[in-house]
Amino acid sequence: AFFPSDYADARARFLALARAAGFTVESHVHPRCRGPAGEELACDGARLGPPDAARVLLVSSGTHGVEGFCGSGCQSALLRSPLPASLPPSTALVLVHAVNPFGFAWLRRTNEDNIDLNRNFVDHARLAGNPAYDEIHDWLVPRQWEGPVREAAEAAIARHIAERGMRAFQVALTGGQYTHPDGLFYGGTGPTWARRTSEAILAEYLPRARTVAIVDMHTGLGPYGHGELITSAHANPPAYRRLCAWFGKDQITSPDLGNSSSAPLVGVNSGGMREAASGAQVSVVALEFGVRPVDRTLDALRADAWLHAHGEFGSPDWI
């Protein structure tokens, strides 16, 4: 009843439910991209609660585009739940729908420039390289998807994993890279429209908050259907303690502690969220629902990258 059939359905459903529940809605329309049917693409923000609320719960979806199917469905269910009508005093609820509407509409994890938004929240003028990714890039996105070139690439990846382990391969692949625009987990060369838009929404909706809890919805890692609460706040003891108190210490995982399905990452949006809510105590978790084993997920991401780098739109391979 809650999960959408496509981006257009998700947006229409979200806006209708938010307005019916009394939320103030603001839409940020993408200035240069449209959806597959020519539809408008937008990141929509909805807020309920007093403007000067000291405490804010923010739930965002679609940072990774196509993962918005899950996040949007959860947001729709939340809008139909008793929570909006029973907020405690001095508390606001903020929902950010489809942070990356292009990826949501076009069924991509990345944005219109193949940029992974969860690697884009960095100071691009002060970036270090990622030689571990440089080493494996040509194997990940070979010139040909079938035949001897692909077979050689698969053999090279298998040797790499055998020598260094699957975890080292995942770290090299997913950590974030800024030198291969046609590759995976590419962080871009500057702030994207989606990043600037989400930062503007947060700055507008959280101006007076003193305590902010942010749940960013994702899919892709972990056991099928299991929701893992992942944080990079371990280096910030007060924020980490708050998350453990709210959700339970045994429910919180951290790549830095080695107990998460995620590898340590660079440029994730949690840093930007904390900066946008300056002056508040901000605690951020990614709620990550598992879908398939990690090797199958990575293969799908490689195929998607190859199709957009070397494939022909509308061809049988594309389907």
C-alpha positions in Angstrom: 0.0 0.0 0.0 2.9 2.4 0.6 5.7 1.4 -1.9 5.6 3.2 -5.2 5.7 1.9 -8.8 8.0 4.6 -10.1 9.4 8.0 -9.2 6.3 9.9 -10.4 4.0 7.7 -8.3 6.3 8.1 -5.3 6.3 11.9 -5.5 2.6 12.3 -6.0 1.9 9.9 -3.1 4.4 11.7 -0.8 3.1 15.2 -1.6 -0.6 14.2 -1.2 0.0 12.5 2.2 2.2 15.3 3.5 -0.3 18.0 2.7 -3.2 15.9 4.1 -1.2 15.5 7.4 -0.8 19.2 7.7 2.9 19.5 6.7 4.3 22.6 5.1 5.8 21.5 1.7 8.5 23.1 -0.4 9.6 21.7 -3.7 13.0 22.2 -5.3 12.7 21.5 -9.0 15.8 20.2 -10.9 16.9 23.0 -13.3 18.1 20.9 -16.2 16.8 17.3 -16.0 13.5 15.6 -16.6 12.2 12.1 -16.0 11.7 9.2 -18.5 8.2 10.5 -19.4 9.3 14.1 -19.4 8.0 14.6 -15.8 9.4 17.2 -13.5 12.1 16.1 -11.1 12.3 17.6 -7.6 13.6 17.2 -4.1 10.6 17.9 -1.9 10.8 18.9 1.8 8.0 18.7 4.2 7.9 20.0 7.8 5.4 19.7 10.7 5.9 21.3 14.1 6.6 24.8 15.5 9.1 26.9 13.6 11.3 27.3 16.7 11.3 23.6 17.7 14.2 22.7 19.8 14.2 19.1 18.7 13.9 17.9 15.2 13.6 14.4 13.7 14.6 14.4 10.0 14.0 11.4 7.7 15.5 11.5 4.2 15.1 9.2 1.2 16.7 8.8 -2.2 20.2 9.9 -1.6 21.1 7.0 -3.8 18.4 7.5 -6.4 16.9 4.1 -7.0 17.1 3.3 -3.3 14.3 5.9 -2.9 11.7 3.1 -3.6 12.3 1.9 -0.1 12.8 5.2 1.6 9.8 6.8 -0.1 7.6 3.8 1.0 8.7 4.2 4.6 8.1 7.9 4.5 4.6 7.3 3.2 3.9 4.8 5.9 5.2 7.3 8.5 2.8 10.0 7.2 -0.1 7.6 7.6 1.0 6.6 11.1 0.0 8.3 14.4 3.3 10.0 14.8 2.7 13.3 12.9 -0.5 13.9 15.0 1.3 13.2 18.3 4.5 15.1 18.2 5.8 16.1 21.7 6.0 19.8 22.5 8.8 21.8 20.9 9.4 19.0 18.4 9.3 19.1 14.6 9.3 16.3 12.0 11.0 17.0 8.7 10.9 14.7 5.7 13.2 15.1 2.7 11.9 13.1 -0.3 14.1 12.1 -3.2 17.4 13.9 -2.5 18.6 12.6 -5.9 15.4 12.6 -8.0 17.3 11.9 -11.3 18.6 8.6 -10.0 15.2 7.7 -8.6 13.4 8.4 -11.8 16.0 6.8 -14.1 16.7 3.8 -11.8 20.3 4.8 -11.1 22.1 5.0 -7.8 24.0 8.0 -9.1 22.9 11.4 -10.3 22.8 12.8 -13.9 26.7 13.1 -13.9 27.3 9.6 -12.6 28.1 11.2 -9.2 27.5 9.2 -6.0 26.0 11.9 -3.6 27.3 10.0 -0.6 30.9 10.7 -1.8 30.2 14.3 -2.9 30.1 16.0 0.6 33.8 16.9 0.6 36.1 19.9 0.1 37.0 19.1 -3.5 40.0 21.5 -3.3 41.7 19.4 -0.6 41.2 15.8 -1.8 43.7 13.0 -1.7 43.8 10.4 -4.3 42.6 6.8 -4.0 45.3 4.6 -5.5 43.6 1.5 -4.4 40.6 2.3 -6.6 42.9 3.4 -9.5 44.4 -0.1 -9.5 41.1 -1.9 -10.0 39.1 0.6 -12.1 39.8 -0.9 -15.6 38.7 -4.3 -14.3 35.5 -2.9 -12.9 34.4 -1.1 -16.1 36.1 -3.0 -18.9 35.8 -1.8 -22.5 33.7 -4.8 -23.4 31.1 -6.5 -21.1 31.5 -9.9 -22.9 34.3 -11.7 -24.4 38.1 -11.9 -23.7 38.4 -8.4 -22.2 35.7 -9.1 -19.7 37.1 -12.5 -18.9 40.5 -11.1 -18.2 39.0 -8.4 -16.0 37.1 -11.1 -13.9 40.3 -13.1 -13.6 42.2 -10.0 -12.4 39.5 -9.2 -9.8 39.5 -12.8 -8.6 43.3 -12.7 -8.1 43.1 -9.4 -6.3 40.4 -10.8 -3.9 42.4 -14.0 -3.3 45.5 -12.1 -2.5 44.1 -9.3 -0.3 40.6 -10.4 0.7 37.0 -9.4 -0.1 37.0 -6.7 2.6 40.1 -5.0 1.1 38.4 -5.1 -2.3 35.2 -3.6 -0.9 37.2 -0.8 0.8 39.1 0.0 -2.4 35.9 -0.1 -4.5 33.4 1.7 -2.3 35.4 4.1 -0.3 35.1 6.9 -2.8 37.1 8.2 -5.8 37.4 11.5 -7.7 39.5 10.7 -10.8 37.3 8.4 -12.9 34.0 10.0 -14.0 32.9 6.8 -15.7 33.6 4.7 -12.7 31.9 3.6 -9.5 31.5 5.6 -6.3 32.7 8.7 -8.1 32.4 11.8 -5.9 32.6 14.5 -8.6 34.7 17.7 -8.9 32.4 20.0 -6.9 29.1 20.2 -5.0 26.2 18.8 -7.0 22.7 20.4 -7.4 21.4 17.7 -5.1 24.0 18.4 -2.4 23.3 22.2 -2.6 19.6 21.6 -2.4 19.7 19.2 0.6 22.0 21.6 2.4 19.6 24.5 1.7 16.6 22.5 3.0 18.4 21.7 6.2 19.5 25.2 6.7 16.0 26.4 6.3 14.2 23.8 8.3 16.6 23.5 11.3 17.6 27.1 12.1 16.7 27.0 15.8 17.0 23.4 16.6 19.2 22.3 19.5 19.0 18.5 19.1 18.6 16.9 15.7 18.2 13.2 14.8 18.7 12.4 11.2 17.8 9.0 9.6 18.9 8.7 6.0 17.2 5.7 4.2 19.3 3.3 2.0 19.3 -0.2 0.5 22.1 -2.5 -0.7 24.1 -3.9 2.2 23.5 -6.6 4.8 21.1 -9.5 5.0 17.9 -9.4 2.9 15.3 -7.1 4.5 17.4 -6.4 7.6 17.6 -2.7 8.6 21.1 -1.8 9.9 21.7 1.5 11.7 25.1 2.7 10.5 26.9 5.7 11.8 30.2 7.5 11.2 29.8 9.3 14.5 32.1 7.0 16.5 34.8 9.7 16.3 32.3 12.1 17.9 31.6 10.5 21.3 28.7 12.7 22.4 26.8 12.0 19.1 27.7 8.3 19.3 26.4 8.1 22.9 23.1 9.7 21.9 22.5 7.3 19.1 23.3 4.3 21.4 20.9 5.7 24.0 18.1 6.3 21.4 18.3 3.1 19.5 20.3 0.7 21.7 24.1 0.2 21.6 23.7 -3.3 20.1 21.7 -1.8 17.2 24.3 0.8 16.1 27.2 -0.2 13.8 30.2 1.8 12.6 32.6 1.1 9.7 35.3 2.5 11.9 34.7 -0.2 14.5 34.6 -2.9 11.9 31.1 -4.2 12.9 29.2 -2.7 9.9 28.4 -4.1 6.5 29.7 -0.8 5.1 33.4 0.0 4.6 34.8 3.3 5.8 33.7 6.0 3.3 34.8 9.5 2.2 32.4 12.4 1.5 29.2 11.0 3.0 26.3 13.3 3.5 26.3 13.1 7.3 29.1 15.6 7.4 27.1 18.1 5.3 24.0 17.5 7.4 25.9 18.4 10.6 27.4 21.6 9.0 23.9 22.7 7.7 22.5 22.4 11.2 25.4 24.3 12.8 24.8 25.1 16.5 22.8 22.0 17.1 23.7 18.6 18.5 23.3 16.5 15.4 23.3 12.7 15.3 23.0 10.9 11.9 22.4 7.3 11.0 22.0 5.6 7.7 19.2 3.0 7.9 20.4 0.4 5.4 18.2 -2.5 4.3 19.9 -5.5 2.8 18.9 -6.8 -0.6 21.3 -9.3 -2.1 24.7 -10.7 -1.2 27.4 -8.0 -1.6 29.1 -9.7 -4.6 25.8 -9.7 -6.6 25.1 -6.1 -5.6 28.5 -5.0 -6.7 28.1 -6.9 -10.0 24.9 -5.0 -10.7 26.5 -1.7 -10.0 29.4 -2.5 -12.3 26.9 -3.5 -15.1 25.1 -0.2 -14.6 28.3 1.8 -14.8 29.4 -0.1 -17.9 26.0 0.5 -19.7 26.2 4.2 -19.1 29.9 4.5 -20.0 30.0 2.2 -23.0 26.5 0.9 -23.8 23.8 2.1 -26.2 20.6 3.5 -24.7 17.6 1.4 -25.6 19.7 -1.6 -26.7 18.9 -5.2 -25.5 21.9 -4.8 -23.1 20.3 -1.8 -21.6 17.1 -3.7 -20.7 
